[in-house]
Amino acid sequence: MGWFLMNSEPGGSLSRRNVLRIAGAGMGLLAASGVLAACAPQPDGAEDGAGSGAQGADATIGLLTLALPSSLSSLDVGRESGVLNYLVAALAQESLLSVSPSGELGPGLAASWKQPDARTYVYTLRRGVVFSDGTPFTADDVVASIEAIRDPDNGSALSYAYAGVSSVRATGDLEVTIRLTAPDAMFAWTTTAGGLLVSSRAFLTRNKGKVGTAQTLLLGTGPYRITEFAADDHVLLERNDAWWGEKPAVRKIKLSFVPDAGTRLVAMKSGAVDGALGLASDEARSWESAARVTYTGDRSVVSLAFDTTKAPFDDIHVRRAFAHAADRAGMVKGLLHGKAAVADALPSPDMWGDLMPAGDVRSGYGAIPVPSFDLDAARAELARSSAKGGFTAELHYPGSGPQLGKAALALAASLKKIGITLEVKEITLEQWVSELGSGEQPLQFLWYFPVTGDPAELADPYLNAAATATNIAHYDNAAVNSALDSAKKSTDPAERGKLLMKAVQEAGPDLPYLPLWWAQSATALSKDLVLPEQGPYALIGPWATRVRRAA
């Protein structure tokens, strides 16, 4: 249910094509001039007070142009579940429940909801909501949207989140009831933006298999409607004045796909764009003189994932050798300039707020024996392994995550000193996502952006053997499975917290994953604009409705 990509953030991050490799100053200038022309703000009409003359925090913003670090091939998050896909889709489509910037569950298209028993969720919908094409929003549209996700013919990437659903029914004009086959303490989060974006039955039926293309776009009830999508270039959005919420200050949005970091910065300095989302921390520092840059801990995690069923990574000593060879603190300090924290587990400590006191989380994580950076210890572990003579392995990273590539190269340099050759290769984000869990690569990066405030979002899919679609390490530990299964059924937060911590602690010494860091997201806006409420989930949902002119 989370976002695999970068960024972003949620992101998923989350970011679509290879980062451009521009060789030579002449080519660089030509590429930059072409992108700047494509990104240049268009004249705004004066009827909404648009343009540079508008002053004050409440002034209408005629056109907001932002650069994104990679492109999209589809607007449909079920077909392409990346951070940037959600950044676009969540402006046009809404979910039953919402997630606040700080991570609280709240109303969305459902004005309220209740859970009469452990397996039943009842949602009461808002009155008077319409889709951006003017048609009324109904309970049947919610049913149709979930049915489309569950339909195997659609091949939705979100279908796993509804595997435990036994029925979805409209039980009233403004009521939807979802029944589960068994209790699932995480299910309430499934009906937020990370797991459900609602469209109309008529639209989904008419465009089955074609939703999210340049021809069909998306239909939703959100604050914006998508008016144009050019894959690998841009998305245009326009304010939906029929939206049930407060009218946003931004009237039109242009999201331009600008993969090259240098070109993005030139576009900002020239005024061709108003900012950028999803800046890597090493890139973001160079924006600070030209823009208002905000760093936010987004609870995302970067980790190595070892296929524990395939040689040589089925050998714990090999995994320990990798762990000792990874200078995680050096990566955070040197590559990320301190804009991250060394990770001890997959879920960030900040995700335990409702389940366990912060002090207990710290002590719980402190008990996880993550190997320290020590090349002598790495050599000793390799000597104890079935691959004591060394070996060659590949590690791929998505072009939208250059910081992952730098970390991989740093790791490769350390591994070379102990007799392991690590071949690092940049691939497209589409290729990288398709490789996750495919079994093609026994060593992978896991790059995950949570969309809920619950540690089970990371613990259960990646550590539970029953989660075959997401457990990319193919990890199977009976004690861990039991703790996670019990946590899923529990309705007591304190008990759930203890069970989830037990699972994380039990899995730690086995090293199915080597957590590297918990990251921060960087957002840059021109200094006359602000985006309030920059919490870890600030970009989950209709983020552009909060953009304002600086006072």
Secondary structure as UniProt FT lines:
FT   STRAND          3..4
FT   HELIX           25..39
FT   TURN            46..49
FT   TURN            52..53
FT   TURN            57..58
FT   STRAND          61..68
FT   TURN            77..79
FT   HELIX           83..92
FT   STRAND          97..99
FT   TURN            101..102
FT   STRAND          105..107
FT   STRAND          110..117
FT   TURN            118..119
FT   STRAND          120..125
FT   TURN            132..133
FT   HELIX           139..150
FT   HELIX           152..154
FT   TURN            157..158
FT   HELIX           159..162
FT   TURN            163..164
FT   STRAND          165..172
FT   TURN            173..174
FT   STRAND          175..180
FT   TURN            185..186
FT   HELIX           187..190
FT   TURN            193..195
FT   HELIX           201..206
FT   TURN            207..212
FT   TURN            214..216
FT   STRAND          224..230
FT   TURN            231..233
FT   STRAND          234..239
FT   TURN            241..242
FT   STRAND          250..257
FT   HELIX           261..270
FT   STRAND          275..279
FT   HELIX           281..284
FT   HELIX           285..287
FT   TURN            288..290
FT   STRAND          292..306
FT   TURN            308..309
FT   TURN            311..314
FT   HELIX           316..325
FT   HELIX           328..330
FT   HELIX           331..335
FT   TURN            337..338
FT   STRAND          340..342
FT   HELIX           349..352
FT   TURN            353..355
FT   HELIX           358..366
FT   HELIX           375..383
FT   TURN            386..389
FT   STRAND          391..398
FT   TURN            399..400
FT   HELIX           402..416
FT   TURN            417..419
FT   STRAND          420..427
FT   HELIX           429..435
FT   TURN            436..438
FT   STRAND          443..449
FT   HELIX           456..463
FT   TURN            465..466
FT   TURN            468..470
FT   TURN            472..473
FT   HELIX           478..489
FT   HELIX           493..507
FT   HELIX           508..510
FT   STRAND          513..525
FT   TURN            527..528
FT   STRAND          529..530
FT   TURN            536..539
FT   HELIX           543..546
FT   STRAND          548..549
//
